[in-house]
Amino acid sequence: MKGLLKLLFPLYVLVMSALTLAQIPETQHSEGISYITGGVGEGEAVSLLAEAKQWPLLLELSQVEHGKGVWIFGAKIKVVNIMKQVIFDAQADGPYMLINLESGDYAIEASYEGAIQRRSISIKRDVPQKVSIFWR
């Protein structure tokens, strides 16, 4: 019996890993910049957060509802370069958005239910960063 368990355990780990990886939403593009958005459901959220280590920027989106923080989806995200040009424009399909920006300085403009949040960021090569955007 122990021998059978030793043989089946690696198979179990492989299958569970494949299921977790399969839950990452499809890569999309805006203005030539790749991004992934989602995080609805625990499995997808865990997969996206694990994947975030490979991306320059992770946006985390939330708001206060009935006195506590809740994740949101549907926020409109724009990225503006130092020449004031919009280089990225997409809607978040969940509380997380991974954006593949090149090194440089940018402004993030996030709008949700008519309220706009702005953040300045500096992307450095091989240094993933997380920006939390919170609406009241």
C-alpha positions as YAML, in Angstrom:
chain: A
units: angstrom
residues:
- id: 1
  name: MET
  ca: [0.00, 0.00, 0.00]
- id: 2
  name: LYS
  ca: [2.81, 2.45, 0.89]
- id: 3
  name: GLY
  ca: [4.47, 1.68, -2.45]
- id: 4
  name: LEU
  ca: [1.27, 2.51, -4.31]
- id: 5
  name: LEU
  ca: [0.93, 5.80, -2.43]
- id: 6
  name: LYS
  ca: [4.54, 6.71, -3.28]
- id: 7
  name: LEU
  ca: [3.75, 6.14, -6.96]
- id: 8
  name: LEU
  ca: [0.44, 8.00, -6.95]
- id: 9
  name: PHE
  ca: [1.52, 11.03, -4.92]
- id: 10
  name: PRO
  ca: [3.75, 12.56, -7.66]
- id: 11
  name: LEU
  ca: [0.89, 12.07, -10.14]
- id: 12
  name: TYR
  ca: [-1.51, 13.81, -7.74]
- id: 13
  name: VAL
  ca: [0.89, 16.77, -7.35]
- id: 14
  name: LEU
  ca: [1.30, 17.03, -11.12]
- id: 15
  name: VAL
  ca: [-2.46, 17.01, -11.75]
- id: 16
  name: MET
  ca: [-3.14, 19.60, -9.03]
- id: 17
  name: SER
  ca: [-0.36, 21.85, -10.38]
- id: 18
  name: ALA
  ca: [-1.81, 21.64, -13.87]
- id: 19
  name: LEU
  ca: [-5.26, 22.55, -12.57]
- id: 20
  name: THR
  ca: [-3.87, 25.57, -10.75]
- id: 21
  name: LEU
  ca: [-1.96, 26.78, -13.80]
- id: 22
  name: ALA
  ca: [-5.01, 26.28, -15.99]
- id: 23
  name: GLN
  ca: [-6.88, 28.87, -13.95]
- id: 24
  name: ILE
  ca: [-4.77, 31.82, -15.14]
- id: 25
  name: PRO
  ca: [-6.87, 33.98, -17.48]
- id: 26
  name: GLU
  ca: [-5.75, 34.44, -21.07]
- id: 27
  name: THR
  ca: [-3.11, 37.05, -21.88]
- id: 28
  name: GLN
  ca: [-4.59, 40.06, -23.68]
- id: 29
  name: HIS
  ca: [-3.08, 43.13, -25.34]
- id: 30
  name: SER
  ca: [-3.75, 46.86, -25.23]
- id: 31
  name: GLU
  ca: [-1.75, 49.21, -27.44]
- id: 32
  name: GLY
  ca: [0.80, 46.39, -27.88]
- id: 33
  name: ILE
  ca: [1.28, 45.84, -24.14]
- id: 34
  name: SER
  ca: [0.39, 42.40, -22.77]
- id: 35
  name: TYR
  ca: [-1.69, 42.03, -19.64]
- id: 36
  name: ILE
  ca: [-3.70, 39.51, -17.65]
- id: 37
  name: THR
  ca: [-6.71, 40.47, -15.57]
- id: 38
  name: GLY
  ca: [-8.96, 38.50, -13.26]
- id: 39
  name: GLY
  ca: [-8.73, 36.98, -9.82]
- id: 40
  name: VAL
  ca: [-12.40, 36.11, -9.39]
- id: 41
  name: GLY
  ca: [-12.48, 32.98, -7.28]
- id: 42
  name: GLU
  ca: [-9.81, 31.64, -4.96]
- id: 43
  name: GLY
  ca: [-8.10, 29.38, -7.49]
- id: 44
  name: GLU
  ca: [-7.76, 32.10, -10.10]
- id: 45
  name: ALA
  ca: [-6.58, 34.63, -7.50]
- id: 46
  name: VAL
  ca: [-3.89, 32.26, -6.18]
- id: 47
  name: SER
  ca: [-2.73, 31.51, -9.74]
- id: 48
  name: LEU
  ca: [-2.54, 35.19, -10.67]
- id: 49
  name: LEU
  ca: [-0.62, 36.10, -7.53]
- id: 50
  name: ALA
  ca: [1.88, 33.31, -8.23]
- id: 51
  name: GLU
  ca: [2.22, 34.50, -11.84]
- id: 52
  name: ALA
  ca: [2.73, 38.12, -10.68]
- id: 53
  name: LYS
  ca: [6.33, 37.36, -9.74]
- id: 54
  name: GLN
  ca: [7.08, 37.16, -13.48]
- id: 55
  name: TRP
  ca: [5.44, 40.50, -14.39]
- id: 56
  name: PRO
  ca: [6.72, 44.06, -13.84]
- id: 57
  name: LEU
  ca: [3.43, 45.38, -12.39]
- id: 58
  name: LEU
  ca: [0.57, 43.94, -10.35]
- id: 59
  name: LEU
  ca: [-2.43, 46.18, -9.72]
- id: 60
  name: GLU
  ca: [-4.70, 45.25, -6.81]
- id: 61
  name: LEU
  ca: [-8.15, 46.88, -6.90]
- id: 62
  name: SER
  ca: [-10.60, 47.24, -3.99]
- id: 63
  name: GLN
  ca: [-13.17, 49.51, -2.33]
- id: 64
  name: VAL
  ca: [-14.98, 50.01, 0.99]
- id: 65
  name: GLU
  ca: [-18.44, 48.48, 1.08]
- id: 66
  name: HIS
  ca: [-20.52, 48.39, 4.28]
- id: 67
  name: GLY
  ca: [-17.47, 49.33, 6.33]
- id: 68
  name: LYS
  ca: [-15.06, 46.70, 5.00]
- id: 69
  name: GLY
  ca: [-12.72, 46.32, 2.04]
- id: 70
  name: VAL
  ca: [-13.94, 44.24, -0.89]
- id: 71
  name: TRP
  ca: [-12.35, 43.32, -4.22]
- id: 72
  name: ILE
  ca: [-13.80, 44.97, -7.32]
- id: 73
  name: PHE
  ca: [-13.92, 44.35, -11.04]
- id: 74
  name: GLY
  ca: [-14.74, 46.65, -13.91]
- id: 75
  name: ALA
  ca: [-12.24, 49.43, -13.14]
- id: 76
  name: LYS
  ca: [-10.87, 51.20, -16.20]
- id: 77
  name: ILE
  ca: [-7.06, 51.35, -16.20]
- id: 78
  name: LYS
  ca: [-4.93, 53.74, -18.25]
- id: 79
  name: VAL
  ca: [-1.14, 54.01, -18.26]
- id: 80
  name: VAL
  ca: [0.46, 57.28, -19.41]
- id: 81
  name: ASN
  ca: [4.15, 57.61, -20.30]
- id: 82
  name: ILE
  ca: [6.40, 60.58, -19.48]
- id: 83
  name: MET
  ca: [5.41, 62.22, -22.79]
- id: 84
  name: LYS
  ca: [1.78, 62.27, -21.54]
- id: 85
  name: GLN
  ca: [0.71, 59.64, -24.12]
- id: 86
  name: VAL
  ca: [-1.79, 56.92, -23.18]
- id: 87
  name: ILE
  ca: [0.11, 53.69, -23.89]
- id: 88
  name: PHE
  ca: [-2.32, 51.28, -22.20]
- id: 89
  name: ASP
  ca: [-6.10, 51.36, -21.84]
- id: 90
  name: ALA
  ca: [-8.09, 48.35, -20.61]
- id: 91
  name: GLN
  ca: [-10.80, 47.27, -18.20]
- id: 92
  name: ALA
  ca: [-10.01, 45.04, -15.20]
- id: 93
  name: ASP
  ca: [-12.04, 41.84, -15.22]
- id: 94
  name: GLY
  ca: [-11.27, 41.18, -11.56]
- id: 95
  name: PRO
  ca: [-9.40, 42.60, -8.59]
- id: 96
  name: TYR
  ca: [-5.97, 41.90, -10.13]
- id: 97
  name: MET
  ca: [-4.26, 43.12, -13.27]
- id: 98
  name: LEU
  ca: [-0.75, 42.16, -14.40]
- id: 99
  name: ILE
  ca: [0.76, 44.61, -16.90]
- id: 100
  name: ASN
  ca: [3.96, 43.98, -18.85]
- id: 101
  name: LEU
  ca: [5.48, 47.47, -18.86]
- id: 102
  name: GLU
  ca: [9.03, 48.21, -19.92]
- id: 103
  name: SER
  ca: [11.38, 49.95, -17.49]
- id: 104
  name: GLY
  ca: [10.52, 53.61, -17.08]
- id: 105
  name: ASP
  ca: [8.31, 56.15, -15.32]
- id: 106
  name: TYR
  ca: [4.54, 56.10, -15.75]
- id: 107
  name: ALA
  ca: [1.30, 57.47, -14.37]
- id: 108
  name: ILE
  ca: [-1.56, 55.06, -13.64]
- id: 109
  name: GLU
  ca: [-5.10, 56.41, -13.92]
- id: 110
  name: ALA
  ca: [-7.77, 54.07, -12.56]
- id: 111
  name: SER
  ca: [-11.46, 54.95, -12.68]
- id: 112
  name: TYR
  ca: [-14.32, 53.11, -11.01]
- id: 113
  name: GLU
  ca: [-17.92, 54.25, -10.65]
- id: 114
  name: GLY
  ca: [-16.96, 57.80, -11.62]
- id: 115
  name: ALA
  ca: [-14.10, 58.14, -9.11]
- id: 116
  name: ILE
  ca: [-10.54, 58.45, -10.42]
- id: 117
  name: GLN
  ca: [-7.37, 57.38, -8.62]
- id: 118
  name: ARG
  ca: [-3.90, 58.36, -9.86]
- id: 119
  name: ARG
  ca: [-0.52, 56.86, -9.01]
- id: 120
  name: SER
  ca: [3.00, 57.56, -10.25]
- id: 121
  name: ILE
  ca: [5.19, 54.49, -10.67]
- id: 122
  name: SER
  ca: [8.72, 53.71, -11.72]
- id: 123
  name: ILE
  ca: [9.23, 50.29, -13.29]
- id: 124
  name: LYS
  ca: [12.69, 48.80, -12.92]
- id: 125
  name: ARG
  ca: [13.95, 45.76, -14.79]
- id: 126
  name: ASP
  ca: [13.49, 42.46, -12.91]
- id: 127
  name: VAL
  ca: [11.86, 44.19, -9.91]
- id: 128
  name: PRO
  ca: [8.17, 43.26, -9.84]
- id: 129
  name: GLN
  ca: [6.00, 45.67, -7.92]
- id: 130
  name: LYS
  ca: [2.47, 45.77, -6.56]
- id: 131
  name: VAL
  ca: [0.32, 48.89, -6.56]
- id: 132
  name: SER
  ca: [-2.86, 48.77, -4.49]
- id: 133
  name: ILE
  ca: [-5.64, 51.10, -5.60]
- id: 134
  name: PHE
  ca: [-8.45, 51.58, -3.11]
- id: 135
  name: TRP
  ca: [-11.73, 53.47, -3.57]
- id: 136
  name: ARG
  ca: [-13.77, 54.75, -0.62]
...
